[in-house]
């Protein structure tokens, strides 16, 4: 038993935050408040889909460091053993248990609390619940109380058992998609075969997602800078259709954004092309975001492109049966099992659990952040340096004020010591970069550079595009009359 508890404690410690179904303390002890905690953690475990709640002594609350404890669960309260004192006031009866163990050479006490089952757990005639790290009376939060009673009656809400508010659904696109994969759908039985119906025979959220109109917008936003405070110059809409098409569209858009960059470093004969980001890691992150997103809330994953990265945010947290260690190791526990089955059936993804390990292998664990209500995967850009620098005899000589020489492309000596034709290219490209901080069309850019037609400016635009320093506002229609260009960095 202790070996399993040690694994549980280590997993709980690895969470970034103290969550609603577990609590850390060092030596704290207030018997009545402890009874309230048992009620709150049991009810919160049920609400969040966990089998147990945990109260752990010996772990520091903020740092999650193991410090050890002197808490004695053999206390007597007015001559009554602590465990009896707590059990007598808990309704209905619940089989909580105390355990003592040594972890990293420190004494730890863990109180294991089964999740509420048929009715919310009361202590001293009151029901409690946790909101964040606060213990509160459930009666003060009627919406959460209603949600808890619903879960205790019907189980955790999923895209399978939650009825869609839209019942006039059609599935023409779904049939076309399956046919394109060489998999025929039975027109009479596909709804039950794919799990589109609740037990009452109503369309569920999964059916809504797979229908011709999912009624859920999915957007990919592009920003000029490295934060959302910078200008947003493009928003692509991929939602409100069958989710399978939305997934394909996001993946396809990623390939459009993933521009090849000419690597001239150490060039001898052939130049190499370096992609802006790893497409396989991006693909795995996008598929994971779709499969594991908390769709029952009506919110889609969020995709944001910045000058130095793409961020992929999926709603919700890890599923109750998933540990952090298992998550990072690729032991997949789908949040939406039926959706995962469809993705697997269509060979869009394999159930190999390689998605997260692949992202970690390419970009590191630090680029997957698990927040309280969402998971964010960052795909950094591998931008190549495009700065010009031609050293001269003055390169190590400070200026008159004692400052080190400026070796950037805009340094006077660097510009003056390159050939005139190269100098002209640098100046024109810098002029475009400055002018295109706001989107402009090619005719406007040509006029800004003093050219009479757009052909003269196209070579500069193509060069800046290949360097990843500008982007088209309509990536999938490069020759559109409405096409504009904008600076990325």
C-alpha positions in Angstrom: 0.0 0.0 0.0 2.8 2.5 0.9 4.5 2.0 -2.4 1.3 3.0 -4.2 0.8 6.0 -1.9 4.3 7.2 -2.4 3.6 7.2 -6.2 0.4 9.2 -5.5 2.1 11.7 -3.3 4.9 12.3 -5.8 2.3 12.8 -8.6 0.3 15.3 -6.5 3.5 17.2 -5.6 4.4 17.5 -9.3 1.2 19.5 -10.0 1.8 23.2 -10.5 -1.0 24.1 -8.2 -2.9 22.6 -5.3 -6.2 21.4 -6.9 -9.6 21.1 -5.5 -9.4 17.4 -4.6 -6.1 17.4 -2.6 -4.7 19.6 0.2 -1.1 20.0 1.6 -0.3 20.9 5.2 2.7 20.6 7.5 1.6 20.3 11.1 -1.9 21.9 11.0 -4.6 20.3 13.1 -8.1 21.5 13.9 -10.4 18.6 14.3 -13.7 20.2 13.3 -12.1 22.0 10.3 -10.6 18.6 9.3 -14.1 17.1 9.2 -15.1 20.0 6.9 -12.1 19.3 4.7 -13.1 15.6 4.4 -16.5 16.7 3.2 -15.1 19.2 0.8 -12.4 17.0 -0.7 -14.8 14.0 -1.1 -17.4 16.2 -2.9 -14.8 17.9 -5.0 -13.2 14.6 -6.0 -16.7 13.5 -7.3 -17.2 16.8 -9.1 -13.8 16.5 -10.9 -14.1 12.8 -11.7 -11.5 11.4 -9.3 -12.0 8.3 -7.2 -10.4 9.8 -4.1 -9.5 13.1 -2.4 -6.3 13.4 -0.4 -5.2 15.4 2.7 -1.4 15.2 3.1 0.6 16.4 6.1 4.3 17.0 5.6 4.3 18.8 2.3 4.7 22.6 2.2 1.6 24.2 0.6 3.2 26.7 -1.7 6.5 25.1 -2.7 5.2 21.5 -2.7 8.5 20.6 -0.9 8.5 17.5 1.4 9.3 18.8 4.9 7.9 16.1 7.1 5.3 16.4 9.9 4.7 15.7 13.6 1.0 15.4 13.1 -0.5 12.5 15.2 -3.7 11.1 13.8 -4.1 9.1 17.1 -5.3 12.2 18.8 -8.3 12.0 21.1 -11.0 14.7 21.1 -12.5 15.0 24.6 -11.7 11.3 25.2 -12.9 10.2 21.8 -10.5 8.9 19.2 -10.1 11.3 16.3 -11.2 8.9 13.7 -14.4 8.1 15.6 -15.0 11.8 16.2 -14.8 12.4 12.4 -16.8 9.3 11.3 -19.6 10.0 13.8 -20.4 13.4 12.1 -19.9 12.3 8.5 -23.1 11.4 6.6 -23.4 9.1 4.8 -20.7 6.8 6.2 -17.5 6.9 4.2 -14.4 4.7 4.5 -11.7 7.3 4.9 -8.3 6.1 6.2 -5.1 7.5 7.6 -1.7 6.2 6.5 1.8 7.0 7.8 5.0 6.6 5.7 8.5 7.8 5.2 9.3 9.7 2.0 12.7 11.1 1.2 13.6 10.4 4.8 10.7 12.5 6.1 7.6 11.4 7.9 4.4 11.9 5.9 0.8 11.3 6.9 -1.9 10.9 4.2 -5.6 10.8 4.6 -7.3 9.0 1.8 -10.9 10.1 1.2 -13.3 8.2 -1.2 -15.2 10.4 -3.6 -18.9 11.0 -2.8 -21.1 8.5 -4.5 -24.9 8.7 -4.3 -25.3 11.9 -2.3 -22.9 14.8 -1.3 -20.9 14.1 1.9 -21.9 16.1 5.0 -20.0 16.9 8.1 -21.9 18.2 11.2 -25.0 18.6 9.0 -23.3 20.8 6.4 -22.0 20.0 2.9 -18.7 21.5 1.8 -16.8 21.8 -1.4 -13.6 23.4 -2.6 -13.3 26.3 -5.0 -9.7 26.6 -5.9 -7.9 26.1 -2.6 -10.7 27.5 -0.5 -13.1 25.3 1.5 -16.7 26.7 1.3 -20.3 25.7 2.2 -21.9 24.1 -0.8 -25.3 25.8 0.0 -23.7 29.1 -0.9 -23.0 27.9 -4.4 -26.3 26.5 -5.8 -24.9 26.2 -9.4 -22.1 23.9 -8.2 -24.5 22.1 -5.9 -26.8 21.3 -8.9 -23.8 20.2 -10.9 -22.6 17.9 -8.2 -26.1 16.3 -7.8 -26.3 15.8 -11.5 -22.9 14.1 -11.6 -23.8 11.8 -8.7 -27.0 10.8 -10.5 -25.7 10.5 -14.1 -21.9 10.3 -13.9 -19.3 12.8 -15.3 -20.6 14.8 -18.3 -19.0 13.7 -21.5 -19.5 14.3 -25.2 -21.3 10.9 -25.3 -23.8 11.4 -22.5 -24.5 15.2 -22.8 -27.4 16.1 -25.0 -26.7 18.7 -27.8 -28.9 21.7 -27.8 -29.1 21.2 -31.6 -31.2 18.3 -32.7 -31.7 19.1 -36.4 -28.3 17.8 -37.4 -27.2 16.6 -40.8 -24.1 14.5 -41.7 -23.5 14.8 -45.4 -19.9 16.0 -45.0 -19.2 13.1 -42.6 -20.2 10.6 -45.2 -18.0 12.2 -47.8 -15.0 12.2 -45.4 -15.4 8.5 -44.6 -15.8 7.7 -48.3 -12.5 9.6 -49.0 -10.8 7.3 -46.5 -12.3 4.2 -48.2 -14.5 3.4 -45.2 -18.3 3.1 -45.9 -20.8 4.2 -43.3 -24.1 2.3 -42.7 -26.7 5.0 -43.3 -29.2 3.3 -41.0 -26.9 2.5 -38.1 -24.0 5.0 -38.3 -25.5 7.2 -35.4 -25.5 4.3 -33.0 -22.3 2.7 -34.3 -20.4 6.0 -33.9 -22.0 6.8 -30.5 -24.0 9.9 -31.6 -27.0 9.2 -29.3 -27.6 9.6 -25.6 -29.4 6.8 -23.8 -32.6 8.8 -24.3 -32.0 8.6 -28.1 -31.1 12.3 -28.5 -28.1 13.6 -30.4 -25.2 14.2 -28.1 -22.2 16.7 -28.3 -20.2 14.2 -30.3 -22.9 14.1 -33.0 -22.9 17.9 -33.0 -19.2 18.0 -33.5 -19.4 15.6 -36.4 -22.4 17.2 -38.1 -22.3 19.6 -41.1 -22.5 22.5 -38.7 -20.8 22.0 -35.3 -22.0 25.4 -34.2 -18.5 25.9 -32.6 -16.0 28.5 -34.1 -12.4 27.5 -34.4 -10.0 30.3 -35.1 -6.3 30.7 -35.9 -5.1 34.2 -35.1 -1.8 35.8 -36.2 -0.1 38.6 -34.4 2.7 40.9 -35.6 4.7 40.7 -32.3 5.4 38.2 -29.6 2.3 38.9 -27.4 -1.4 39.4 -27.9 -0.9 43.1 -27.1 0.7 43.4 -30.6 -1.4 44.0 -33.7 -3.6 41.1 -34.8 -3.4 41.1 -38.6 -5.2 37.9 -39.5 -7.9 35.6 -38.2 -8.7 32.4 -40.1 -12.0 30.7 -39.3 -12.0 26.9 -39.5 -15.1 26.1 -37.4 -18.8 25.7 -37.8 -18.4 22.6 -39.9 -17.7 18.9 -39.4 -14.9 18.7 -36.9 -12.8 16.4 -39.1 -12.7 19.1 -41.8 -11.7 21.7 -39.2 -8.9 19.5 -38.0 -7.6 19.1 -41.6 -7.9 22.8 -42.2 -5.8 23.7 -39.2 -3.2 21.2 -40.1 -3.1 22.5 -43.7 -2.8 26.1 -42.5 0.1 25.0 -40.3 1.9 23.7 -43.5 1.2 27.1 -45.2 2.8 29.0 -42.2 5.8 26.6 -42.1 7.9 28.5 -44.6 11.2 27.1 -45.7 14.2 29.3 -44.9 17.4 29.4 -47.0 20.3 28.5 -44.8 23.4 30.2 -46.2 25.6 29.5 -43.2 28.8 27.6 -44.1 27.5 27.2 -47.6 29.9 25.5 -50.1 27.8 24.3 -53.1 24.2 23.6 -52.1 22.2 25.7 -49.8 20.0 24.0 -47.2 16.4 24.8 -46.4 15.4 25.0 -42.7 11.7 24.9 -41.9 10.3 27.5 -39.5 9.1 24.8 -37.1 8.9 21.0 -36.8 5.8 20.0 -38.7 5.5 16.6 -37.0 5.5 18.1 -33.5 2.9 20.7 -34.7 0.7 18.0 -36.1 0.8 16.0 -32.9 0.0 19.0 -30.8 -3.0 20.0 -33.0 -4.4 16.5 -33.0 -4.0 16.2 -29.2 -5.7 19.6 -28.8 -8.8 18.4 -30.8 -9.0 15.0 -29.2 -8.5 16.1 -25.6 -10.4 19.4 -25.6 -13.3 19.8 -23.2 -15.9 20.2 -25.9 -18.9 19.9 -23.6 -18.4 23.6 -22.5 -18.9 24.7 -26.1 -15.3 26.1 -26.5 -12.8 25.0 -29.1 -9.0 24.9 -28.9 -7.4 28.2 -29.5 -4.5 28.7 -32.0 -2.3 31.8 -31.9 0.7 32.6 -34.1 3.3 35.1 -33.0 6.5 36.4 -34.5 8.5 33.7 -32.6 6.1 30.8 -31.9 2.7 29.2 -32.3 0.7 28.5 -29.2 -1.9 25.8 -29.1 -4.4 25.9 -26.2 -6.8 23.2 -25.4 -9.6 23.6 -22.8 -9.7 21.5 -19.6 -7.1 19.6 -17.6 -5.7 16.1 -17.5 -8.4 13.3 -17.3 -8.9 12.0 -13.7 -7.1 8.7 -14.4 -4.1 10.4 -15.9 -0.9 11.1 -13.9 1.6 13.7 -14.8 4.3 11.1 -15.2 2.0 9.1 -17.5 1.1 12.1 -19.5 4.7 13.1 -20.2 5.6 9.4 -20.9 2.8 9.1 -23.5 0.5 6.8 -21.6 -2.6 8.3 -23.3 -5.9 8.5 -21.4 -8.4 10.2 -23.8 -10.7 12.8 -22.4 -13.1 12.1 -25.3 -12.9 8.3 -25.9 -15.5 8.1 -28.7 -13.9 11.0 -30.6 -10.5 9.4 -30.1 -11.9 6.2 -31.6 -13.1 8.0 -34.7 -9.7 9.7 -35.2 -8.1 6.3 -34.9 -10.6 4.6 -37.2 -9.8 7.2 -39.9 -6.1 6.7 -39.5 -5.7 10.4 -38.7 -3.6 9.4 -35.7 -2.3 6.3 -34.1 -3.1 5.3 -30.5 0.6 5.0 -29.8 0.9 7.8 -27.2 3.8 9.3 -29.2 2.3 12.8 -29.4 3.6 14.3 -26.1 6.9 12.4 -26.2 7.5 13.7 -29.7 6.8 17.3 -28.7 9.1 16.9 -25.7 11.8 15.3 -27.8 11.8 18.2 -30.3 11.1 21.2 -28.0 11.4 20.1 -24.4 9.0 19.6 -21.5 9.0 23.3 -20.7 7.0 24.0 -23.8 4.0 22.0 -22.5 2.3 24.0 -19.7 -0.5 22.4 -17.7 -2.7 25.2 -16.2 -5.7 24.7 -13.9 -8.2 24.9 -16.8 -6.2 24.5 -19.9 -3.1 23.0 -21.5 -0.8 25.2 -23.7 1.7 23.7 -26.1 4.3 26.1 -27.6 5.9 25.5 -31.0 8.9 27.8 -31.1 10.1 29.1 -34.5 13.6 28.2 -35.7 14.4 31.6 -37.3 17.7 32.0 -39.1 19.7 35.2 -38.6 19.4 37.4 -41.7 21.5 40.2 -40.4 24.3 41.6 -42.7 27.7 42.1 -41.2 30.9 42.8 -43.1 33.9 43.2 -40.8 36.4 45.9 -41.5 39.5 47.2 -39.8 37.5 49.3 -37.4 35.4 46.4 -36.0 37.2 46.4 -32.6 37.5 50.1 -32.2 35.1 51.9 -29.8 33.4 55.1 -30.9 34.4 58.5 -29.5 32.1 58.0 -26.5 33.8 54.7 -25.7 30.9 52.5 -26.9 31.5 49.2 -28.6 30.9 49.3 -32.4 27.5 48.4 -33.6 27.7 45.3 -35.8 24.0 45.2 -36.9 22.7 45.7 -40.3 21.9 49.3 -39.6 25.4 50.1 -38.4 27.0 52.9 -40.6 30.2 51.0 -41.1 28.4 47.8 -42.0 26.3 49.5 -44.6 29.1 51.5 -46.0 31.4 48.5 -46.5 29.2 46.3 -48.6 28.8 46.5 -52.3 26.4 49.1 -53.7 24.0 46.5 -55.1 23.9 44.8 -51.7 23.5 48.1 -49.9 20.5 48.9 -52.1 18.9 45.5 -51.3 19.3 46.1 -47.6 17.9 49.6 -47.7 14.9 48.5 -49.8 14.1 45.6 -47.6 14.4 47.7 -44.5 12.1 50.2 -46.1 9.5 47.4 -46.7 9.8 46.1 -43.2 9.2 49.6 -41.8 6.3 50.3 -44.1 4.6 46.9 -43.6 4.3 47.2 -39.9 0.7 47.6 -41.0 -0.6 45.5 -43.9 -0.1 47.0 -47.4 -0.7 45.6 -50.9 2.1 45.2 -53.4 1.1 48.2 -55.5 1.2 50.4 -52.3 4.6 49.0 -51.4 5.9 49.6 -55.0 4.8 53.2 -54.7 6.5 53.6 -51.3 9.8 52.3 -52.8 9.5 54.6 -55.8 8.7 51.9 -58.4 6.0 52.4 -61.1 4.9 48.7 -61.2 4.8 45.8 -58.8 7.2 43.6 -60.7 10.2 45.6 -59.5 9.3 45.0 -55.8 8.4 41.4 -56.0 12.0 40.1 -55.6 12.3 42.0 -52.3 9.0 40.6 -51.1 9.9 37.0 -52.1 13.2 37.3 -50.3 11.6 38.7 -47.1 9.0 35.9 -47.2 11.6 33.2 -47.5 13.5 34.8 -44.6 10.3 34.7 -42.5 10.4 38.5 -41.9 7.1 39.2 -43.5 3.9 37.2 -44.2 0.9 37.3 -46.5 -2.4 38.1 -44.9 -4.1 35.6 -47.1 -1.6 32.7 -47.1 -3.7 30.2 -49.1 -4.2 32.7 -52.0 -0.8 34.3 -52.7 -2.0 35.9 -55.9 -5.2 37.4 -54.6 -6.0 41.0 -55.6 -6.7 41.7 -51.9 -3.3 40.2 -50.8 -1.4 42.3 -48.3 2.0 41.9 -46.6 2.9 42.5 -43.0 6.1 42.5 -41.0 6.6 39.7 -38.5 9.4 40.9 -36.4 
